[in-house]
Amino acid sequence: MKNNIQKIRRERWKLVPEAVPTVRRNCSKCKEKREFINSMKFRVNANGKNVDVWLIYRCEKCSTTWNMSIFERSPVSAIPEEEYAGFQANDRLLAESYGRRRDLFVKNRAEAVTPEGGYRIEAEAESETGTEEGAEAGAEAGAEENVLPAESGFRRIELEVPFPMVLRLDSLLADRLGYREAW
C-alpha cells in the first residue's frame, strides 16, 4: 500500500480588539450597572516589603473610580524593576497590556466588555507533516523556510478569541484567505 504523506500548514490566529475592553459593574454613585473605562493609570501602594498595584477604571457617566487588582501584598522583589517603574510612571502601553488580560478580569470577578469595532489578527504559522492519510499530524518547529505557502496542501487554523466579540466567522475566513472577491 502506498504511503500518502500530506503536508499541513498549521496556523494560530489570535483576534485582538483594537479598543481596550471596559468593565461593566455597579456604580456606587449612579446606583446602576455602568461601563467603567480604563484610565490608563495605576495606583501603587507599598507597605514595607510588600506592594499592591491596581489599574484604575472610571465610570463612563460620573467618573467614580474602581481599582482592578494586579498585585496584592506581593513582595517588591517579585515584580521586575522595569515593570514596577512602569506602574509608577503610569506607562500607557503597560496599562493597555494589563487592561487586555483576561486572567485579571476573572481574578477580579469583573465583566469584561469588548467595544464594537475593529480588531487585528496576530498570526503564527508552522508546518506539520502527517503520516498516512487520516492519521494525526505531528507538529514540526516552523522555521521560515519550513512554512508552506497556502496553496500547497491543507491548512489547519486554530482561532483564539480572548474576549467576546461579535464576529462572522465566514467573513473573517473569506477576508483572511482571499476569497472575498468570489462572494
N, C-alpha and C positions, 0 to 999 in steps of 0.2 A: 504494500500500500504506500502510495506517495505521501511524503511528509509535506504538508502545505503550511508554510510559515507565514504568518501575517505580521505586517508592521502596523503599529498603532501609535498615533500621536496622542499623548495624554496631556490635557491642559487643565489648569486650575484657574478659574476666573473668580476674583473677589470683587463684588459690587460695593463701591464705597460712595455714599451720598456726598454730593458737593457741599451741602449745608450740614452743620453740626447738629445732631439731634437735640431736641429740647426735652424737658421733663414735665409730665402732666401730674399735678398733685394739688391737694387742697391748699389754698392760700389762707393764712390766718387773718389777713385784713379783708380780703374780698368775700370770705366765707363761702367759697365755692371752688370747684376744680378749675385751675388755670394752667397755662403753659408757662414754665419758667425757662428763661433763656440763659445760656452760658455767657457769663460776663467776661470770660477770658482772664479772670483774676483768681488768685489763690489767697487763702488765709493760712498762715503758718504760725503755730503756737508751740514754742519749745519750752519744756519744763524739765530742767535738769538735763539728764542724758536722753530723755525721750522727746519725741516730736509728733505733733498732729498736723496733717495737711488736708485742707478741704479745697474743692473747686466751688466757687461762688456762682449761684444761679439767681436770677431776678425775675419776679412775677412780671409778665408782659403788660399787665394793667396798672399795678400800683407800686412796682419796684421793690416789694418785700423780698428779702433775701432768704435763700435756703442753701445750706452748705452740704455738698456731696463729699463724703469722706473718702480720702485717697489713702492716707496712712493714719493709723490710730495707735498712739502710745508705742511708736516704733523707735528703736534706738537710732540716733542720728547717724551712726556709723553704717546702718543698713541701707541708707539712701546714698546713691552715688553723688559725689560732690557737685558735678556739673548739673545734675538734675535738681539738687537742693538749691543751688544758685538760681536755677530757672524758676523755681517756685517763688523764691524771694523777689526776683525781678519781674514777676508776672509775665513770663515768656509766653507770648501768644501761641506759638506753634506747639508748645508743651501743653497749654490749656486746651487747644483743639485736639491734640492727640489723646489726652485723658478724657475729653468730652465725647470721644468716639468708642471708648472701651466698654463693651457690653458687660464684662465681668463686674465693673464698678456699678453699673445700673442695677445689676442683680444683687450685689452685696448691699447696696443702699435701699433695696426694695423700691426702686424708682421706675416709673413707667416711662420708657423712652419713646419719643415721638419723632419720627424722621420726617422733616418737612418735605412736601412735594417739590419736585424739581429734578434737576439733573443728577447724574452720578457718573463716576468714572470706573473703568474696569482695570484692575491690576491683574495682569495675566502672567502665568508661569507655564512653560511647556517643557516636557521631557519626552524622550522617545521610549517606547516599550517594544519588546518582541514577544510574540506568542509562541506556543509550541504547536500543537496540531490545531486545526480549525475547531472552534468551540471550546478550547481549553482556556483556563485563566491565564492572562498575560502577566509576566513578571516585569517589574519596573527596572529601568536602567537609568543611571545618572544622565542628566540631559545637558551635555556639553553642546555648545553652539553647532558644531559640525554633526552631531548626532540627532538634532531635531529635524524631523521630517517636514517637507513642505506639505501644505494642507491637501494638495491634490494627489499625493502618493500614499494611498492607504486609508485606514479608518482613523476617526478621531473619537476620543473619549473625553468628554468635558465634565468637570466637576465644578459646580456653581456654589459659591459661598456668599450668602447674603446675611451679614451680621446684624442688620437692623431691618425690621419690617418695612416694606415699601410696596407701593402699587406699581406693578410691572407686568407687562405682557411678555411672556417667555418666547412666544413665536416671533414677536417683533425684535426682541433682543438677539435671538439667534439669526434671524434674517439679516439684520444690520451687521452683526459681527462677522458672519460667514459670507457676506457679499451676495446674498440672494434677494435683496430688497427690490432690485430692478425687475425681477420676474413676477412681482406681485401686481 
